Amino acid sequence: MTDYVFDDPVRTAVGLAPKLREECDLLIALTHLGIELDRRIAESADVDLVIGGHGHLPIAPPERVGRAWVAHAPPFGKAIGRIEVEVRRARASLISAETIPL
């Protein structure tokens, strides 16, 4: 039992994305949910990029899921990710991505 209530992350992303989209050129979901939920968010919500973690499974280069990109850096601070995108006509295109060992 817990005193915390967690909303469904996919439903929350789908509900928030249209409101946030009006205020930005690039919409990034920063998560710690694992790859399956990150892929569902990318498929369902109007986001450009999902940068996630939790599953300890690096995803490099980023994978295309629906209209969004999904990326995970390696776990335990072993590396960081660098992603370059270009925004045109309200959509992000992946220019480059790299994993930088630490």
C-alpha positions in Angstrom: 0.0 0.0 0.0 1.2 3.5 -0.8 0.0 7.0 -0.2 1.0 8.0 -3.7 -1.3 7.8 -6.7 0.3 7.4 -10.1 -1.6 8.4 -13.2 -1.3 6.3 -16.3 1.8 7.8 -18.1 0.5 7.2 -21.7 -2.9 8.7 -21.0 -1.2 11.6 -19.2 1.2 12.2 -22.2 -1.7 12.0 -24.7 -3.7 14.6 -22.6 -0.8 17.0 -22.0 0.8 17.0 -25.5 -1.8 19.1 -27.3 -1.6 21.8 -24.7 2.2 21.8 -24.6 2.5 21.6 -28.4 0.8 25.1 -28.6 3.7 26.5 -26.5 6.8 25.0 -28.2 8.5 24.0 -31.4 10.0 20.7 -30.1 8.2 18.5 -27.5 10.4 16.1 -25.6 9.1 13.6 -23.1 11.8 12.9 -20.5 10.8 9.6 -18.8 12.0 6.8 -16.5 9.4 4.3 -17.5 11.2 1.6 -19.5 11.2 1.0 -23.3 7.7 -0.4 -23.7 5.9 2.6 -22.1 8.3 4.9 -23.9 7.3 3.3 -27.2 3.6 3.6 -26.3 4.0 7.3 -25.5 5.8 7.8 -28.8 3.0 6.0 -30.7 0.2 7.7 -28.9 1.2 11.2 -27.9 2.1 14.1 -30.1 5.7 14.3 -29.0 8.9 14.6 -31.1 11.3 12.8 -28.9 11.2 10.4 -25.9 14.4 10.3 -23.9 14.0 7.6 -21.3 15.6 5.1 -19.0 14.8 2.5 -16.3 15.2 -0.6 -18.4 19.0 -0.4 -18.6 18.8 -1.1 -22.3 20.6 1.5 -24.4 18.8 2.5 -27.6 21.4 4.1 -29.8 20.9 5.3 -32.4 17.4 6.4 -31.6 14.6 4.4 -33.1 11.6 5.8 -34.9 8.3 5.0 -33.3 5.3 6.6 -35.1 6.3 10.2 -35.7 8.6 10.3 -32.7 12.2 9.2 -31.9 13.0 7.1 -28.8 16.4 7.0 -27.2 17.9 5.6 -24.0 21.5 6.2 -22.9 23.5 3.3 -21.3 22.8 2.8 -17.6 24.8 3.6 -14.5 26.3 6.8 -15.9 28.6 4.9 -18.3 27.8 7.2 -21.2 25.6 10.1 -22.2 23.7 10.6 -25.4 23.8 13.5 -27.8 21.0 14.0 -30.2 20.7 16.7 -32.8 17.4 17.4 -34.4 16.1 19.9 -36.9 12.6 21.3 -36.6 10.7 22.1 -39.9 7.0 22.5 -40.4 6.4 21.7 -36.8 8.1 18.3 -37.0 11.5 17.1 -35.8 14.0 15.3 -38.1 16.9 13.5 -36.6 20.2 14.9 -37.9 22.7 12.9 -35.8 22.9 10.9 -32.6 25.9 9.6 -30.6 26.7 7.9 -27.4 29.7 9.5 -25.5 31.4 7.2 -23.1 32.3 8.7 -19.7 
